[in-house]
Amino acid sequence: MRFTAQTKWIVFIAVSTAGFGFDWLTKYIASTALPYGTPVPVIGELLQWLLVRNKAAIFGLDPRHWAPWFPLSQFFMVFSLIAAAVLVLYYRSLKSNEVLMHWGVALVMPGALGNFWDRVICPGQGVVDFIRLGISERIYWPIFNMADVYITFGVAFILLSFLREELRRKATAGKQPPASESPRVSGTP
Protein backbone atom coordinates (compact mmCIF):
# COMPACT_ATOMS: atom_id res chain seq x y z
CA MET A 1 0.00 0.00 0.00
CA ARG A 2 1.16 3.51 -0.78
CA PHE A 3 -0.17 6.95 0.05
CA THR A 4 -0.57 9.48 -2.72
CA ALA A 5 0.27 13.09 -1.93
CA GLN A 6 -3.43 13.90 -1.59
CA THR A 7 -4.38 10.76 0.35
CA LYS A 8 -1.69 11.21 2.97
CA TRP A 9 -3.01 14.67 3.89
CA ILE A 10 -6.60 13.48 3.94
CA VAL A 11 -5.56 10.74 6.39
CA PHE A 12 -3.56 13.18 8.51
CA ILE A 13 -6.36 15.75 8.74
CA ALA A 14 -9.08 13.13 9.28
CA VAL A 15 -7.17 11.29 12.03
CA SER A 16 -6.13 14.54 13.72
CA THR A 17 -9.64 16.01 13.61
CA ALA A 18 -11.51 12.86 14.63
CA GLY A 19 -8.96 12.01 17.32
CA PHE A 20 -8.97 15.50 18.78
CA GLY A 21 -12.78 15.61 18.71
CA PHE A 22 -13.14 12.26 20.44
CA ASP A 23 -10.52 13.20 23.04
CA TRP A 24 -12.32 16.48 23.76
CA LEU A 25 -15.72 14.73 23.94
CA THR A 26 -14.53 12.04 26.36
CA LYS A 27 -12.81 14.62 28.58
CA TYR A 28 -15.96 16.76 28.58
CA ILE A 29 -18.14 13.79 29.53
CA ALA A 30 -15.68 12.70 32.21
CA SER A 31 -15.46 16.24 33.63
CA THR A 32 -19.22 16.68 33.81
CA ALA A 33 -20.33 13.16 34.79
CA LEU A 34 -17.64 11.78 37.11
CA PRO A 35 -16.97 12.70 40.73
CA TYR A 36 -13.47 14.13 41.11
CA GLY A 37 -10.96 11.72 42.66
CA THR A 38 -13.42 8.88 43.29
CA PRO A 39 -12.94 5.63 41.31
CA VAL A 40 -15.99 4.39 39.42
CA PRO A 41 -15.62 0.67 38.58
CA VAL A 42 -16.33 -0.29 34.99
CA ILE A 43 -14.78 -3.76 35.03
CA GLY A 44 -14.02 -4.21 38.73
CA GLU A 45 -10.53 -2.99 39.57
CA LEU A 46 -9.27 -3.81 36.08
CA LEU A 47 -10.88 -0.75 34.46
CA GLN A 48 -12.15 2.27 36.34
CA TRP A 49 -13.09 5.84 35.59
CA LEU A 50 -11.16 8.13 37.92
CA LEU A 51 -11.30 11.85 37.18
CA VAL A 52 -8.10 13.72 38.03
CA ARG A 53 -6.13 16.68 36.71
CA ASN A 54 -2.52 15.99 35.78
CA LYS A 55 -0.55 19.22 36.07
CA ALA A 56 2.71 17.41 35.43
CA ALA A 57 4.20 15.50 32.51
CA ILE A 58 3.76 11.93 31.35
CA PHE A 59 3.11 9.47 34.19
CA GLY A 60 2.77 12.41 36.57
CA LEU A 61 6.49 13.24 36.44
CA ASP A 62 6.93 16.78 37.68
CA PRO A 63 10.20 18.68 37.07
CA ARG A 64 9.13 21.17 39.75
CA HIS A 65 10.27 18.63 42.36
CA TRP A 66 13.83 19.44 41.28
CA ALA A 67 13.28 23.02 40.14
CA PRO A 68 10.28 24.63 41.91
CA TRP A 69 10.55 27.75 39.73
CA PHE A 70 10.04 25.75 36.49
CA PRO A 71 7.08 27.20 34.45
CA LEU A 72 5.50 23.81 33.70
CA SER A 73 2.23 24.91 32.10
CA GLN A 74 3.91 27.43 29.79
CA PHE A 75 6.62 24.91 28.93
CA PHE A 76 4.05 22.30 27.83
CA MET A 77 2.12 24.83 25.77
CA VAL A 78 5.24 25.87 23.87
CA PHE A 79 6.48 22.27 23.64
CA SER A 80 3.13 21.12 22.21
CA LEU A 81 3.16 23.83 19.54
CA ILE A 82 6.73 22.99 18.55
CA ALA A 83 5.90 19.27 18.53
CA ALA A 84 2.88 19.88 16.29
CA ALA A 85 5.00 21.89 13.83
CA VAL A 86 7.71 19.20 13.79
CA LEU A 87 5.08 16.49 13.25
CA VAL A 88 3.63 18.33 10.23
CA LEU A 89 7.09 18.90 8.71
CA TYR A 90 8.14 15.30 9.31
CA TYR A 91 4.85 13.97 7.93
CA ARG A 92 5.35 16.07 4.81
CA SER A 93 8.76 14.47 4.24
CA LEU A 94 7.52 10.87 4.46
CA LYS A 95 7.76 8.71 1.36
CA SER A 96 4.56 7.26 -0.05
CA ASN A 97 5.48 3.68 0.92
CA GLU A 98 6.04 4.50 4.62
CA VAL A 99 2.43 3.69 5.50
CA LEU A 100 3.02 2.61 9.10
CA MET A 101 4.99 5.80 9.75
CA HIS A 102 2.18 7.88 8.24
CA TRP A 103 -0.33 6.31 10.64
CA GLY A 104 2.03 6.71 13.59
CA VAL A 105 2.63 10.41 13.05
CA ALA A 106 -1.05 10.98 12.26
CA LEU A 107 -2.00 9.39 15.61
CA VAL A 108 0.50 11.39 17.66
CA MET A 109 -0.91 14.68 16.37
CA PRO A 110 -4.40 14.51 17.99
CA GLY A 111 -2.76 13.41 21.23
CA ALA A 112 -0.49 16.43 21.26
CA LEU A 113 -3.35 18.75 20.30
CA GLY A 114 -5.74 17.27 22.89
CA ASN A 115 -3.42 17.75 25.83
CA PHE A 116 -2.39 21.19 24.52
CA TRP A 117 -6.07 22.19 24.40
CA ASP A 118 -6.56 21.25 28.06
CA ARG A 119 -3.63 23.41 29.12
CA VAL A 120 -4.89 26.40 27.09
CA ILE A 121 -8.56 26.15 28.14
CA CYS A 122 -7.81 25.62 31.85
CA PRO A 123 -4.38 27.17 32.46
CA GLY A 124 -2.70 25.92 35.60
CA GLN A 125 -5.29 23.18 36.18
CA GLY A 126 -3.58 20.52 34.10
CA VAL A 127 -4.80 17.87 31.70
CA VAL A 128 -8.02 15.90 32.33
CA ASP A 129 -7.21 12.22 32.92
CA PHE A 130 -9.91 9.68 33.68
CA ILE A 131 -9.00 6.13 32.55
CA ARG A 132 -7.45 3.84 35.13
CA LEU A 133 -6.24 0.30 34.43
CA GLY A 134 -4.95 -2.02 37.12
CA ILE A 135 -5.36 -5.17 39.14
CA SER A 136 -5.80 -3.70 42.62
CA GLU A 137 -5.93 -0.41 44.51
CA ARG A 138 -2.14 -0.48 44.77
CA ILE A 139 -1.17 -1.87 41.37
CA TYR A 140 -2.39 0.21 38.44
CA TRP A 141 -1.10 2.07 35.42
CA PRO A 142 -0.93 5.87 35.71
CA ILE A 143 -4.30 7.45 34.94
CA PHE A 144 -4.59 8.60 31.33
CA ASN A 145 -6.94 9.95 28.63
CA MET A 146 -7.62 9.31 24.94
CA ALA A 147 -4.90 11.74 23.85
CA ASP A 148 -2.41 9.57 25.73
CA VAL A 149 -3.80 6.48 23.96
CA TYR A 150 -3.27 8.12 20.56
CA ILE A 151 0.28 9.13 21.45
CA THR A 152 1.08 5.64 22.76
CA PHE A 153 -0.21 3.86 19.65
CA GLY A 154 1.33 6.48 17.36
CA VAL A 155 4.76 6.08 18.94
CA ALA A 156 4.37 2.27 18.79
CA PHE A 157 3.63 2.50 15.04
CA ILE A 158 6.62 4.80 14.54
CA LEU A 159 8.92 2.41 16.41
CA LEU A 160 7.56 -0.56 14.44
CA SER A 161 8.17 1.34 11.23
CA PHE A 162 11.79 2.02 12.23
CA LEU A 163 12.23 -1.64 13.19
CA ARG A 164 10.77 -2.87 9.89
CA GLU A 165 13.01 -0.53 7.94
CA GLU A 166 16.09 -1.69 9.84
CA LEU A 167 15.20 -5.36 9.28
CA ARG A 168 14.60 -4.66 5.59
CA ARG A 169 17.93 -2.84 5.33
CA LYS A 170 19.77 -5.77 6.96
CA ALA A 171 18.03 -8.28 4.71
CA THR A 172 18.97 -6.40 1.54
CA ALA A 173 22.52 -5.81 2.80
CA GLY A 174 22.96 -9.58 3.25
CA LYS A 175 22.03 -10.21 -0.39
CA GLN A 176 24.64 -7.83 -1.84
CA PRO A 177 28.31 -8.76 -2.19
CA PRO A 178 30.60 -7.10 0.35
CA ALA A 179 32.02 -3.75 -0.76
CA SER A 180 35.58 -5.15 -0.84
CA GLU A 181 34.65 -7.70 -3.49
CA SER A 182 34.30 -6.21 -6.93
CA PRO A 183 32.70 -8.19 -9.72
CA ARG A 184 35.20 -9.83 -12.05
CA VAL A 185 35.33 -8.53 -15.56
CA SER A 186 35.44 -11.33 -18.10
CA GLY A 187 38.77 -11.83 -19.76
CA THR A 188 40.85 -10.68 -16.75
CA PRO A 189 42.86 -13.12 -14.63
C-alpha positions, 0 to 999 in steps of 0.5 A: 500500500502507498499513500498518494500526496493527496491521500496522505493529507486526507488521512492526517487531517481526518485522524487529527480532527476525529482524534482531537474531537473524540478526546475532547468529547470524552474529557468533557463527559468525564469532567461533567459526569464523574466525581473528582478523585473517586474511582468508578468501577467499569470492570471491577478494579481492572478498568475504572473511571477516575477523574483527576487533573494531571498538572505534570508530565507523562506518568505524573512526572513533575520537574518542579520537584527538582526546580520549583521555579520551572514554568511547567504549564507554559513549557508544555504549551510551547512544547506542544506547539513545537511538537505539532509543527515538527510532526507536520514537517516530518509527515510532509517528508515521508515517502509514499510507501512508509504507510506505518509511519504515516499512521504513527505520526497521524495518531500522535498529532491529535494526542499532542493537540488534545493535551495542549487544548486542556492546558490552554482552556484551563491554564494551571489546572492541568490535563483531564485524565480519567482512565485507570487500568490495574489489578488492585488499589495499589497496582495500576497504570498511571491514569490517562486519557484518549490523547495519551492512547493516541500518542502511545499507539502512534509512537508504537507504530513509529517504532515498528516502522523504524524496526521494519526498515532496519530489518529490511535494510539488513536483509537487503545488505545480506544479499549484496556482495561485500564492498571489498569484493568487486565483480570480475570482468570477463577476460581478466585473470 
